[in-house]
Amino acid sequence: MMSKEEYLTKAAARYEALQKLNEQKDFYSYEAEFEKIWLDLGREVLESNISKVGKDARKKTSSGPASVQSG
């Protein structure tokens, strides 16, 4: 679980990038860069709160023994 201090550190690391958005000439560029910054922060927060994402997104882990259906 991420602490408040860890979150604030991650958010503060992106402060300069957010301020540079004001230099964008058009709204499309502003929005595209803004989205990248927040998606990156969101990914880091999610990974910190859950766990690290595996290399292979298709790989599934077993959460317990396989269930057997009676029939």
C-alpha positions as CSV (number, residue, x, y, z in Angstrom):
1,M,0.0,0.0,0.0
2,M,1.3,3.4,-0.9
3,S,1.6,6.1,1.8
4,K,0.6,9.7,1.4
5,E,4.2,10.7,1.3
6,E,5.0,8.3,-1.5
7,Y,2.1,9.5,-3.6
8,L,3.1,13.2,-3.0
9,T,6.6,12.4,-4.0
10,K,5.5,10.8,-7.3
11,A,3.1,13.6,-8.0
12,A,5.7,16.3,-7.2
13,A,8.1,14.6,-9.6
14,R,5.7,15.5,-12.4
15,Y,5.1,19.1,-11.3
16,E,7.7,20.5,-13.8
17,A,6.2,18.6,-16.7
18,L,2.8,19.9,-15.8
19,Q,4.1,23.4,-15.7
20,K,5.7,23.0,-19.1
21,L,2.3,22.2,-20.5
22,N,1.6,26.0,-20.4
23,E,4.1,26.4,-23.2
24,Q,2.1,24.3,-25.6
25,K,0.8,26.2,-28.6
26,D,-2.5,24.4,-29.1
27,F,-5.0,22.5,-26.9
28,Y,-4.5,19.2,-28.7
29,S,-0.8,19.1,-27.7
30,Y,-1.6,20.2,-24.2
31,E,-4.2,17.5,-23.8
32,A,-2.0,14.8,-25.3
33,E,1.0,15.6,-23.0
34,F,-1.4,16.0,-20.0
35,E,-2.8,12.5,-20.6
36,K,0.7,11.0,-20.8
37,I,1.7,12.5,-17.5
38,W,-1.4,11.4,-15.6
39,L,-1.5,7.9,-17.2
40,D,2.1,7.4,-16.1
41,L,1.3,8.6,-12.5
42,G,-1.8,6.4,-12.4
43,R,0.2,3.4,-13.6
44,E,2.8,4.0,-10.8
45,V,0.1,4.4,-8.2
46,L,-1.7,1.3,-9.3
47,E,1.5,-0.8,-9.3
48,S,2.4,0.5,-5.9
49,N,-1.0,-0.4,-4.5
50,I,-1.4,-3.8,-6.1
51,S,1.9,-5.2,-7.2
52,K,4.3,-5.0,-10.1
53,V,3.0,-5.9,-13.5
54,G,4.5,-9.0,-15.0
55,K,6.5,-9.0,-18.2
56,D,3.9,-11.1,-20.0
57,A,0.5,-9.5,-19.8
58,R,-1.1,-12.8,-21.0
59,K,0.4,-14.8,-18.1
60,K,-2.1,-15.7,-15.4
61,T,-1.4,-16.9,-12.0
62,S,-3.4,-19.5,-10.1
63,S,-5.2,-18.2,-7.1
64,G,-5.9,-21.6,-5.7
65,P,-6.7,-25.2,-6.6
66,A,-8.7,-25.8,-9.7
67,S,-12.4,-26.3,-8.9
68,V,-14.1,-29.5,-9.9
69,Q,-17.7,-29.5,-11.0
70,S,-19.9,-32.3,-9.9
71,G,-22.2,-33.5,-12.4
